[in-house]
Amino acid sequence: MYYEKYRNGREAAVSAGYKKLAGLAAVRLLLREDVRNEIRKISCPVSSEEICAGYRRLAFGSVADAVKLMYADEMPDTESLEKLDLFNVSDIKRPKGGGIEIKFFDRLKALEHLEDMNGQLASSGAVPFYDALEHSARALNGE
């Protein structure tokens, strides 16, 4: 149920009581067929608000934790890694020569998708409807 609510394995595991190594617990649970089947049973389609929130997080989210990880002298322990916000990270690699390579999701694509979503909202007639509601509320309040 928490996975359906948050659509994020780590956050769901934390809410379910896995305080230590929640990300690892989430991976292990999501590998189980019975867990995946249960998620499918209760799964609802993703709402446009959730999609928009995800794109906003990709477009405007912080990369500070990923940069901190990249410049760390040594790899942090698993518990410390669990606390990092790596939502904007699409790929992490350790090249043979050492170091760490981090790739981020494309912020411009996320912004383009947000713009498209806003255009669809406007063309659907929702914006004028919300404007009319706001105008009516102001009229009721004497503004």
N, C-alpha and C positions, 0 to 999 in steps of 0.2 A: 504494500500500500504506500509506503514511503517512497519507493522507487517511482511509482506512478505520479505521486505528488511533486517530487523534486526533479524527476527525470535526470538524476545524477546519482550514480552508485555510491560514491563516498558520502554524500550528504544523507542519503537514505540509510546507509549503514550506521552513521552517527546517531540519527534519530531513532534507529531501532535498538540502540544500546551498545554498539561496537565503538567504544571510546578510543581504544588503542588499535592502530593499524586498520582503520576503517576502510581505507582504499583497498587494501589487500583482502579484507573480509568481503568487500563488495565484488571484487573480481572472482573470488572463490564461489560466492553465492550465484553470481550471474553465469558461471560455467555449468551450474547444475541444471539439468533439463527440467526437473520438476519446478524449480524456481522460475525459469523462463516461461514455462507453460502457465503458471499462475499469473505472471505479469501479463501475458497475452490475454488471459480471461478478463482481467479487470482493466485492461488498457483502454483509454479513450483517445480519440484523435487529438493531435496537438492543436491548441487554439492559436489564432493569429496573434493574440497578445503574447503568448509564450514565445512564438517565433520572433516577434518584434523585440522582445526582451533579450533573447539570445543574440540577435544581430546587434542590438545596442551594446551589449557586453563585449562583443567582438570588436565593434567599431571604436568604443570609447574606454574599454577596460584597461586596467593597469598591466604593464609587463614587468613591474618592479621585481616581483618574486622570481621570474624567469631570469632576469639580468643578475639578480643576487646569486642564483644557482650557477649561472655561467661563470661568474667571477670568483666563486668559492674556491679556496685553496684545496680543499678535499671534499669529497662527496658527503653530503649530510646523511645522518642516519634515517632509517625509514620513517620513524615517528616525526622527524622534522620535515621530511618531504611531504607527509600527509597534510601538513598545515599550510603548504604553499598554494597560492592561487595560480594555477597554470591553465586556466580556461582558454586563454588566447594562444596556447601552444599547440601546434599541429603535429610536431615531430621533434623528438630528441634523439640524438645519436652520439656515440662516443667513437670518433675516428681512431684508426690504428695508431696514428702518431701521437695520440693523447689529446686532452682537452675535451670539449663538449660542443656539439653543434645543435643549436635550437632554431627551429623554424616556427614562424607565427602564421596564424590565419591572416588572410588578406583583408586589411581594414577597409580598403577602397571598395572591394566587392561587398562587404557587409554594409557600407554606406549606400552603395547602389541598390542593394536589396531593400534597405530601409526606405529609400526614395521611391522605389517601385511600389512598396507596400502603401506608402502615403498617397501615391497617385491612384492606386486602386481604391483606397478608402474614399478619396475625393470623388472619383468617378462613380462610385457606388451610390452616391447620394447621401452618405452618412454624415459628411461634414456639414452640408447645409441643414440637415436635420438637427445636428447638435448645436449649430448656430441658432436655429429657431428655438430650441429648448432654452439655451442661455438667454436669448432675447426675452422670452416669456418669463423666465425667472427674474430677470431684472425689472421687467414691467410690474410683476407682482410685488416686488420690494420697493417700488416707487422710484427706481433709478432711471 
